[in-house]
Amino acid sequence: MTATSIIPRERIEALLPSLDLIPLLEAGFAAYSRGEVIVPPVGELLLENPPGEVHIKYGAIRGDAHFAIKVACGFYGNTARGLSSSQGLVLLFSAETGEPETVLLDGGLLTDVRTAAAGAVAARQLAPPEPRVVGVLGVVVAVAVAAGRLAPWSTGDYVAHLTVEGIILDDLARNDALQAVAEDDSARALIVYLDSPGGSVVGGESLYRSLRAVAERKPVVAVMGDLATSAGYMTAIGADRIFARAGSLTGSIGVIMQSADITGLLDKLGIKPETVKSAPLKAQPNPMEPFTPEAREATKEVVLDFFNLFVDMVAERRAMERERVLVLADGRVFTGRQALDAGLIDEVGGEAEARNWLADQHGISATLPLHVVEIRYDDGVWREFLGSMLGKTVFSERLRLDGLVSLWHPEAW
């Protein structure tokens, strides 16, 4: 069991002057606005004799190594006793094991500091005439400030953290953000947390190549969550080392193109589609036309070309014979334990193990703060991004990497 450290208020007061709180809170606000912060409803306990209030707050930043619980007390009769009316503490737990690691006996100090700094952030952000979107963040930022988990990009070395969730598509803004990480000498390493069933061929390849560009300058580690299949696995092999939970699902090395032939249904409805095109294989497969043997063969050649690309990438990055990869690349999924035995991953573990590996193999301290990689979208990029998802037709005719979840499954959004 990990020993729990207790940090008294005096030490917290000594540490606070060394922290630039404004950028810390802005980083927290940005994480909240991007949906990376988990903040449940506040717990409240009202006492009558003597009168007092107890507020319990909890918070976590996705991908962070810790989560926090804060207890803030307000006993208004304390001033008559020569005591502060504000009391409290903060508990910091391991997000991997749930073990308590640190107790911050701040006596309510961090609440006051957080409130003052947040007011300064709001004033600075709202002062310009242009409207800005400002997220609202509570306990997570206060705890991050106290524990040193968040830090501005310019205050020293750190470990960058990128979360890749859901369907993987080509994302120019994400590529730019990863290039910035590669060029930032303060970023000692990059941890990529993956929880994705797959995505488009181009999306997986683009993210893979962006990670390899980062890896040319600093170590990159992939950590799999529940799911890292297909394009998710293609992304993972862009890292220098791959970690997965024993119960993670990965693999699904394969390519699929799906369409539908509804000509029989249309015939029953008395509808006859008419198409004028330059050649028989134009717009094939097409649900409005029968899937001819020639069209099937041409489509198969495209699918196999992408499949061979995927197999070659796995063979190169996992140092396997191509014949061995072909045995594994039949579309099946693997648990984390099976993937380890098959050589598809390097170790069973999570982000704590990833930090330990970075420390052991690259001398990158496990106490360096994590910085979430910021991906900035403007309106034009969002329109392009949504357009790439919606496509031009009702039917899913995009070539994409095979995965456990269909590209258009509602729960995947």
Secondary structure, DSSP 8 states (H G I E B T S, - for coil): ----EEEEHHHHHHHGGGS-HHHHHHHHHHHHHTT-EE----EEEEEETTEEEEEEEEEEETT-SEEEEEEEEEEGGGGGGTS-SEEEEEEEEETTT--EEEEEE-TTHHHHHHHHHHHHHHHHHHSSSS--------HHHHHHHHHT----TTSS-EEEEEEEEEEE---HHHHHHHHHHHH-TTEEEEEEEEEEEEEBHHHHHHHHHHHHHHHTTS-EEEEEEEEEETHHHHHHTTSSEEEE-TT-EEE---EE------HHHHHHTT-------SSTTTT-S-TTS---HHHHHHHHHHHHHHHHHHHHHHHHHTT--HHHHHHH-SS-EEEHHHHHHHTS-SEE--HHHHHHHHHHHH---TTS-EEE------HHHHHHHHHHHH-SSSS----EE--SS-TT-GGG-
